[in-house]
Amino acid sequence: MDPRMTANLLALHADACSKQQRTYKDPATGFAVLTEYAHRVRGQCCGNACRHCPWDWQNVDEERFDGVAEAREQRRQRRNDGGL
């Protein structure tokens, strides 16, 4: 599992989505992170390899982001296992 995807982050994300919030603050970096809710409202993958992209990064340029194919597979496995 991606080290950024700790139980705390998953809880923050789930809480934000349940409140239909578009972002939550990553406590480690202070960055605003888009929620899956925000992506679904947007309606499509933006191509930026977002952490909670519900479309498995379908518009991400594999040449631009090294390791996208492997990361996609890990994301699919997490979803199958009940994670985000």
C-alpha positions in Angstrom: 0.0 0.0 0.0 1.1 3.5 -0.8 2.7 4.9 2.4 0.7 8.1 2.0 -2.5 6.0 2.3 -2.4 5.5 6.1 -5.4 4.6 8.1 -5.6 8.3 9.3 -5.7 9.6 5.7 -8.4 7.0 4.8 -10.4 8.2 7.7 -10.0 11.9 6.8 -11.0 11.1 3.3 -14.0 9.1 4.3 -15.2 11.8 6.6 -14.8 14.5 4.0 -16.7 12.5 1.4 -19.5 11.8 3.8 -19.9 15.5 4.3 -19.6 16.1 0.5 -16.5 18.1 0.9 -14.2 18.5 -2.1 -11.0 18.6 -0.2 -9.3 17.6 3.1 -6.0 18.7 4.5 -3.1 16.2 4.4 -1.7 16.4 7.9 1.8 15.5 6.8 2.2 18.1 4.1 -0.6 20.6 4.7 -1.7 20.3 1.1 -5.3 20.2 0.2 -6.2 16.8 -1.3 -9.2 16.4 -3.6 -11.7 13.8 -2.5 -13.3 11.2 -4.6 -16.5 13.2 -4.2 -14.8 16.2 -5.9 -13.7 14.0 -8.8 -17.1 12.5 -9.3 -18.6 16.0 -9.3 -16.0 17.0 -11.9 -17.1 14.0 -14.0 -13.8 12.8 -15.5 -10.1 12.1 -14.8 -8.1 15.3 -15.0 -4.9 13.5 -15.8 -2.9 14.6 -12.8 -2.6 11.2 -11.0 -4.8 12.4 -8.1 -4.7 10.3 -4.9 -8.4 9.5 -4.9 -9.2 9.4 -8.6 -12.2 7.0 -9.1 -11.2 6.4 -12.8 -7.9 4.7 -12.2 -6.0 7.6 -13.8 -7.4 6.9 -17.2 -6.2 10.3 -18.6 -2.7 10.2 -17.0 0.1 10.2 -19.5 2.3 7.2 -18.7 5.3 8.9 -20.1 4.8 11.9 -17.9 4.3 9.9 -14.6 6.8 7.1 -14.1 5.3 4.0 -12.6 1.7 4.8 -13.5 0.9 1.3 -14.8 2.2 -0.3 -11.6 0.4 2.2 -9.4 -2.9 1.6 -11.3 -2.7 -2.1 -10.6 -2.0 -1.4 -6.9 -5.0 0.9 -6.8 -7.3 -1.7 -8.4 -6.1 -4.3 -5.9 -6.8 -1.9 -2.9 -10.3 -1.3 -4.3 -10.9 -5.0 -4.6 -9.7 -5.4 -1.0 -12.1 -2.7 0.2 -9.7 0.2 0.4 -9.6 3.5 -1.4 
